[in-house]
Amino acid sequence: MAEYERSRTMPAQPEHVFDQAANVDQLDAWLPDAVHVDVEEPPAVTVHEDISGQDMPALLRSEPEQMRLEWGTREQGSYTGWLQVAGIGSGASEVTVHLSFFDDGHDPGEQAVYDALDGSLRRLEEQVRLRVDNAGG
């Protein structure tokens, strides 16, 4: 089993960050480029991975009161993950994403995972900035 985690500070209230991260209509805006989520009947989703060309049945749960998203494959049990938003004061937030791969064949490797997590967190921050900037002016 392999586990990976990355965090990023974002200059926005935690509620704004969580709302953007949990917006199922805009997941593709911040998820890794090669991953696409098709929402069926929540929490059921299908995850399409461009690299493998596979569609995998998965679950995506949103816990707004905890500012937490959780996901994972439904049938194979290949991986799970979570995103947690925490307020750190002064109108800023810390977002942490954690991935666990239970199937070594599904783990793309440390460098690829960290690159994907860093890119996703960067894009999420861009989406949050756009939303906050547009709401403010």
Backbone as a ProteinNet text record, in pm:
[ID]
protein_1_A
[PRIMARY]
MAEYERSRTMPAQPEHVFDQAANVDQLDAWLPDAVHVDVEEPPAVTVHEDISGQDMPALLRSEPEQMRLEWGTREQGSYTGWLQVAGIGSGASEVTVHLSFFDDGHDPGEQAVYDALDGSLRRLEEQVRLRVDNAGG
[TERTIARY]
83.8	0	88	47	120	26.3	79.6	0.7	76.7	-0.3	56.7	-30.4	35.7	-40	30.5	-50.6	-0.3	-96.7	-42.4	-123.9	-85.5	-180.4	-154.6	-238.3	-178.2	-248.8	-313.7	-438.5	-513.3	-567.8	-559.3	-603.4	-753.6	-831.9	-977.7	-1036.8	-1158.1	-1228.3	-1247.3	-1240	-1253	-1385.3	-1492.3	-1621.5	-1616.2	-1548.1	-1535.3	-1451.9	-1345.2	-1257.8	-1333	-1399.9	-1472.9	-1583.5	-1658.7	-1766.8	-1714.4	-1599.1	-1541.4	-1494.2	-1426.6	-1375.5	-1489.5	-1599.9	-1710.8	-1810.6	-1792.1	-1884.1	-1865.1	-1955.2	-1937.9	-1940.3	-2003.3	-2005.9	-1872.9	-1782.8	-1654.6	-1534.8	-1554.3	-1443.4	-1331	-1367.8	-1265	-1175.4	-1221.7	-1142	-1019.7	-1023.7	-908	-850.6	-924.3	-868.8	-753.5	-671.6	-564.3	-621.2	-544.9	-591.1	-638.8	-581.2	-611.7	-726.2	-791.4	-899.6	-1026.3	-1134.3	-1263.4	-1370.1	-1459.2	-1563.2	-1699.7	-1776.1	-1912.7	-2003.5	-2079.2	-2166	-2293.3	-2324.5	-2444.5	-2550.4	-2577.9	-2666.8	-2579.7	-2546.3	-2455.9	-2497.2	-2399.6	-2255.9	-2191.3	-2268.5	-2210.6	-2158.8	-2036.3	-1973.9	-1896.1	-1859.5	-1767.8	-1645.6	-1528.7	-1403.3	-1340.9	-1311.9	-1244.4	-1099.9	-1008.7	-865.9	-815.3	-769	-720	-602.6	-513.4	-391.5	-423.8	-513.4	-549.1	-667.6	-743.6	-864.2	-977.4	-961.3	-1059.9	-1164.2	-1285.1	-1389.9	-1405.2	-1397.6	-1406.1	-1522.7	-1609.5	-1715.7	-1653.2	-1699.5	-1642	-1751.3	-1712.9	-1801.6	-1737.6	-1818.4	-1772.3	-1870.8	-1821.1	-1907	-1858.4	-1954.6	-1926.1	-1980.2	-1896.6	-1934.3	-1916.6	-2013.5	-1996.7	-1971.7	-2038.5	-2020.3	-1878.6	-1809.6	-1670.4	-1572.1	-1626.4	-1545.5	-1451	-1511.9	-1434.1	-1501.9	-1421.1	-1463.7	-1392.9	-1463.2	-1402.5	-1441.2	-1349.9	-1377.7	-1301.8	-1343.8	-1273.9	-1343.9	-1273.3	-1331.6	-1433.9	-1538.1	-1648.6	-1620.6	-1579.2	-1571.8	-1431.2	-1332.5	-1197.6	-1126.6	-1163.9	-1093.5	-949.9	-925.6	-790.3	-733	-818.5	-767.5	-880.3	-841.2	-930.9	-857.3	-933.3	-871.5	-965.8	-909.7	-990.6	-926.5	-1011.5	-968.5	-1030	-948.4	-993.6	-955.1	-1051.6	-1026.6	-1033.5	-935	-932.3	-900.8	-971.7	-941.8	-815.9	-731	-606.9	-597.9	-711.3	-714.5	-680.3	-712.5	-685.2	-743.5	-855.8	-921.5	-851.2	-764.2	-691.2	-733.3	-700.7	-734.8	-617.8	-617.6	-523	-603.9	-566.6	-632	-532.6	-575.4	-493	-563.5	-487.3	-538.7	-454.3	-521.7	-455.1	-504.5	-413.5	-446.8	-385	-461.7	-412.7	-437.1	-331	-341.5	-322.1	-422.4	-416.7	-366.7	-368.7	-326.3	-202.8	-87	37.2	28.8	-49.7	-63.8	-138.9	-214.3	-291.1	-213.5	-108	-26.2	65.3	47	131	273.6	303.1	437.7	444	540.8	552.6	558.9	649.3	665.9	538.9	477.2	354.5	241.6	228.7	121.6	145.4	267.8	293.9	278	320	300.2	151.5	71.7	-72.7	-138	-98.7	-156	-120	5.8	48.1	-27.1	-40.3	-112.3	-259.1	-320.3	-461.4	-484	-399.3	-414	-390.5	-297.1	-271.5	-394.9	-454.1	-573.3	-693	-705.9	-814	-798.2	-677.4	-654.4	-690.8	-656.9	-693.5	-844.9	-917	-1062.6	-1121.5	-1065.4	-1112	-1088.3	-969.9	-939.8	-1037.6	-1066.6	-1162.3	-1299.2	-1341	-1473.3	-1478.8	-1376.5	-1373.9	-1361.2	-1275.6	-1257.9	-1388.1	-1456.9	-1582.2	-1693.3	-1693.8	-1795.8	-1771.1	-1643.4	-1608.1	-1618.2	-1625	-1624.4	-1693.6
-118	0	123.9	223.4	349.7	462.9	558.3	673.5	801.1	900.2	1028.3	1140.4	1253	1365.4	1495.2	1594.8	1728.4	1830	1945.7	2054.7	2184	2277.3	2409.4	2512.1	2626	2736.9	2819.3	2858.6	2938.5	3062.5	3177.7	3304.2	3325.4	3237.7	3249.8	3179.3	3219.8	3156.3	3007.4	2921.3	2777.6	2739	2810	2779.4	2800.3	2906.6	2932.7	2824.2	2784.3	2680.7	2548.2	2511	2384.4	2386.2	2495.1	2503.6	2483.7	2540.4	2524.4	2380.7	2323.8	2187.2	2087.1	2109.7	2014.7	2036.1	2137.4	2165.8	2059.5	1960.8	1847.7	1889.9	2002.1	2049.7	2109.5	2135.5	2197.1	2115.1	1987.2	1902.9	1898.3	1890	1882.5	2005.6	2116.1	2238.5	2229	2137.9	2130.3	1989.9	1886.3	1750.8	1734.2	1631.1	1607.2	1600.8	1651.1	1659.5	1526.3	1417.4	1285.8	1215.5	1283.9	1223	1304.7	1234.8	1300.9	1226.7	1300.9	1241.8	1268.9	1162.4	1171.8	1136.8	1234.5	1214	1144.1	1034.9	959	994.4	905.6	933.5	937.5	1058.7	1068.2	977.1	911.6	932.6	856.3	789.4	711.2	802.3	775.3	846.3	744.2	785.3	707.2	792.7	735.3	805.5	751.4	841.1	802.6	849.5	757.4	789.5	784.4	898.3	906.1	813	800.8	722.3	575.8	519.1	377.8	359.5	466.4	457	388	364.2	290.2	382	328.1	389	303.2	366	290.8	341.7	250.6	291.4	337.6	451.2	506.3	574	617.2	691.7	825.9	929.1	1061.9	1114.7	1136.4	1185.5	1322.3	1409.3	1543.5	1555.1	1602.7	1625.7	1774.5	1859.2	2004.5	2051.8	1989	2034	2007.3	1913	1884	1942.6	2004.3	2057.3	1949.6	1834.6	1718.2	1648.2	1608.7	1522.2	1389.1	1280.2	1146.9	1073.8	993.4	919.3	788.3	701.8	574.8	487.9	387.5	294.5	207.5	170.5	94.5	-54.6	-111.6	-256.9	-311.9	-250.9	-305.7	-271.4	-162	-121.2	-81.7	-23.5	11.3	131	230.3	349.7	422.4	505.3	596.8	728.7	830.1	958.9	1051	1160	1261.5	1397.9	1499.5	1638.8	1704.3	1775.1	1841.3	1988.4	2075	2219.3	2263.7	2341.9	2393.6	2542.6	2617.9	2759.7	2777.4	2869.9	2894.4	3038.8	3111	3248.9	3348.2	3473.5	3584.2	3560.7	3491.3	3469.4	3370.6	3288.4	3190	3048.4	2954.9	2814.7	2726.2	2607.3	2504.5	2388	2344.1	2231.1	2116	2000.8	1881.3	1774.8	1711.5	1599.8	1478.3	1366	1240.8	1130.5	1051.9	937.9	811.3	702.9	570.3	474.7	407.8	307.4	170.3	84.9	-49.1	-152	-115.1	-202.4	-139.4	-204.4	-148	-121.1	-201.4	-181.6	-55	-0.9	121.7	246.9	229.5	341	389.3	513.7	563.2	600.2	592.7	623.7	758.2	769.1	885.8	1017.8	1029.3	1156.4	1195.4	1098.9	1127.5	1170.6	1104.5	1139.6	1277.8	1306.3	1438.1	1548.7	1524.8	1624.6	1649.9	1541.4	1554.7	1627.8	1593.5	1659.8	1807.9	1839.4	1980	2058.4	1998.7	2064.9	2084.5	1983.7	1994.2	2102.6	2107.2	2209.8	2349.2	2362.7	2491.6	2534.6	2440.3	2473.8	2504.2	2432.2	2461.9	2603.6	2641.1	2777.3	2880	2853.9	2945.3	2958.1	2845.4	2847.8	2925.9	2907.7	2980.3	3129.4	3166.8	3309.3	3372	3300.6	3351.1	3372.8	3278.4	3286.5	3401.4	3412.1	3517.5	3655.2	3665.7	3792.6	3835.2	3739.6	3772	3808	3745.6	3775.6	3912.1	3950.9	4076.4	4196.5	4176.1	4295.4	4271.1
0	0	0	-78.1	-84.4	-44.8	30.8	72.9	39.7	-6.2	-46.6	8.7	42	95.6	60.2	25.8	-1.5	57.8	97.1	150.1	81.1	81.6	22.8	98	125.4	187.3	77.7	102.1	4.4	72.5	3.7	63.4	50.1	113.1	109.1	230.3	264.6	375.7	345.9	447.6	423.7	356.4	387.3	324.5	173.7	129.8	-13.8	-80.9	-15	-71.2	-81	26	24	-80.4	-87.7	-185.9	-327.5	-356.6	-490.2	-511.4	-413.5	-427	-442.2	-371.9	-370.7	-483.3	-565.5	-675.1	-784.1	-788.5	-880.5	-1026.2	-1057.4	-1195.9	-1239.6	-1144.4	-1178.5	-1131.7	-1103.6	-1058.9	-1162.7	-1290.9	-1395.7	-1400	-1342.8	-1343.5	-1253.4	-1154.7	-1064.6	-1048.2	-1086.6	-1078	-1175.9	-1158.4	-1255.6	-1397.2	-1494.2	-1632.6	-1687.9	-1643.9	-1700	-1627.7	-1532.3	-1454	-1474	-1506.8	-1528.1	-1448.7	-1384.8	-1301.2	-1363.7	-1381.7	-1429.2	-1311.6	-1265	-1149.8	-1196.7	-1130	-1161.7	-1057.8	-967.4	-854.8	-730.1	-683.5	-570.1	-455	-396	-410.4	-526.2	-610.8	-720.4	-831.1	-873.3	-984.8	-1068.2	-1187.6	-1268.8	-1293.3	-1272	-1293.6	-1421.8	-1514.7	-1638.3	-1628.8	-1653.6	-1652.3	-1795.4	-1846.5	-1984.5	-2008.9	-1912.5	-1931.2	-1957.2	-1875.5	-1891.7	-1985.1	-2007.1	-2086.6	-2014.5	-1885.1	-1806.7	-1743.9	-1734.5	-1654.2	-1529.8	-1413.3	-1288.4	-1205.3	-1158.8	-1066.7	-935.1	-886.1	-763.4	-682.2	-564	-475	-443.7	-432.7	-393.7	-290.8	-170.4	-61.8	-17.2	3.6	51.9	193.7	284.2	424	453.7	410.3	423.8	566.8	664.1	802.6	852.8	788.6	823.9	722.1	615.7	504.4	451.8	419	377.5	259.3	162.4	52.8	69.6	41.5	45.4	-81.6	-135.7	-257.5	-258.3	-347.3	-362.9	-465.2	-512.5	-607.8	-536.8	-609.8	-550	-546.3	-658.1	-665.5	-644.2	-706.6	-696.6	-566.2	-503.2	-382.4	-410.5	-529.2	-571.7	-497.5	-473.5	-406.6	-333.8	-237.8	-168.9	-151.5	-119.3	-94.8	-21.5	26.6	90.8	72.8	81	78	200.2	276.6	398.5	391.7	421.8	425.3	570.9	613.5	750.1	747.5	827.3	841.6	925.2	883.4	959	1005.7	1000.4	1048.1	939.3	964.9	873.3	734.7	726.8	598.5	507.9	563.1	483.1	523	435.1	456.9	420.4	477.4	436	380.3	261.3	197	194.4	242.5	241.9	159.5	70.3	-9.1	24.8	48.9	85.5	-7.5	-61.5	-146.8	-90.5	-93.6	-54.4	-170	-214.7	-321	-258.8	-271.6	-214.1	-314.2	-440.5	-549.2	-612.4	-597.4	-650.6	-800.1	-871.1	-1014.6	-1050.1	-955.5	-979.9	-937.3	-858.9	-809.4	-921.7	-967.8	-1077.1	-1034.6	-906.8	-859.1	-789.9	-700.4	-613.1	-689.4	-785.8	-856.5	-931.5	-999.6	-1075.3	-982.6	-868.1	-773.9	-716.1	-671.4	-613.4	-716.6	-840	-946	-967.7	-970	-989.9	-872	-749.5	-632.3	-629.9	-656.2	-657.3	-765	-883.7	-992.1	-959	-898.6	-862.1	-757.4	-658	-554.7	-611.8	-702.9	-768.5	-849.1	-925.9	-1005.4	-915.5	-804.6	-711	-657.2	-622	-573	-679.7	-805.9	-915.1	-925.9	-914.7	-921.7	-803.8	-686.3	-568.2	-586.5	-635.9	-658.1	-757	-865.4	-963.3	-900.4	-822.2	-757.9	-658.1	-574.6	-473.5	-538.8	-642.3	-712.9	-781.3	-845.3	-913.3	-815.7	-699.1	-598.7	-535.9	-528	-463.1	-553.4	-682.8	-766.5	-889.8
[MASK]
+++++++++++++++++++++++++++++++++++++++++++++++++++++++++++++++++++++++++++++++++++++++++++++++++++++++++++++++++++++++++++++++++++++++++

